[in-house]
Amino acid sequence: MPQQSFESLQSLATGVAANTLESLKLLFSQKQSACILGVSLRTLQNLIASNQIPVRRIGRRVLIHRKALEAFARRDHPQIERGGE
């Protein structure tokens, strides 16, 4: 029984360490960024193409800074008028 408790505490500590490391991460991939914002990868790529989200390119990789994601999420977005409503 004590061994099982130790293992569960160890896995909990590993999870906390992973969350702490993730909170220190500065740059995210497109896939990670889409997941963080709750949009599809294609929507994120459209936002990047329209310069609504700035990116950093390192070689072939396209990375998005954490602050750019936060700024986009906090920004007010115009509502699209839909006909017939």
C-alpha positions in Angstrom: 0.0 0.0 0.0 2.7 2.6 0.8 4.4 1.8 -2.5 1.1 2.6 -4.4 0.8 5.9 -2.5 4.3 6.8 -3.4 3.7 6.1 -7.1 0.5 8.1 -7.2 2.3 11.0 -5.5 5.2 10.7 -7.9 2.8 10.8 -10.9 1.0 13.8 -9.4 4.4 15.6 -9.0 5.3 14.7 -12.6 2.0 16.2 -13.8 2.5 19.4 -11.8 6.1 19.7 -13.2 4.7 19.3 -16.7 2.1 21.9 -16.1 4.7 24.3 -14.7 7.0 23.7 -17.7 4.0 24.3 -20.1 3.3 27.6 -18.4 6.9 28.6 -19.0 6.7 27.8 -22.7 6.9 31.0 -24.9 6.3 29.7 -28.4 3.7 27.2 -29.6 3.2 25.3 -32.8 0.2 26.0 -35.0 -1.5 22.9 -33.8 -1.0 23.8 -30.2 -2.1 27.3 -30.8 -5.3 26.2 -32.5 -6.0 23.9 -29.5 -5.4 26.8 -27.0 -7.7 29.1 -28.9 -10.3 26.4 -29.5 -10.3 26.9 -33.3 -9.4 24.6 -36.2 -5.9 24.5 -37.6 -7.3 26.0 -40.9 -9.0 28.9 -39.0 -5.7 29.6 -37.3 -3.9 29.6 -40.6 -6.4 32.0 -42.0 -5.9 34.3 -39.0 -2.1 34.2 -39.6 -2.5 34.9 -43.3 -4.7 37.9 -42.5 -2.1 39.2 -40.0 -4.5 39.0 -37.1 -2.0 36.8 -35.2 1.7 37.5 -35.6 4.1 34.6 -36.0 7.8 33.8 -35.7 9.4 31.7 -38.3 12.3 29.5 -37.4 13.4 27.6 -40.4 10.3 26.0 -41.8 8.5 26.1 -38.5 5.8 28.6 -37.8 5.6 29.4 -34.1 3.2 31.7 -32.2 4.2 33.6 -29.1 2.1 33.1 -26.0 1.5 36.8 -25.7 0.2 37.0 -29.3 -2.4 34.2 -28.4 -3.4 36.0 -25.2 -3.7 39.4 -27.1 -5.9 37.8 -29.8 -8.1 36.1 -27.3 -8.7 39.3 -25.3 -9.3 41.5 -28.4 -12.8 42.5 -29.3 -13.9 41.0 -32.6 -16.5 42.5 -34.9 -19.7 40.5 -35.2 -20.6 39.2 -38.6 -24.2 40.2 -39.7 -26.1 37.2 -40.9 -29.1 37.6 -43.2 -32.4 36.2 -42.1 -32.0 36.4 -38.4 
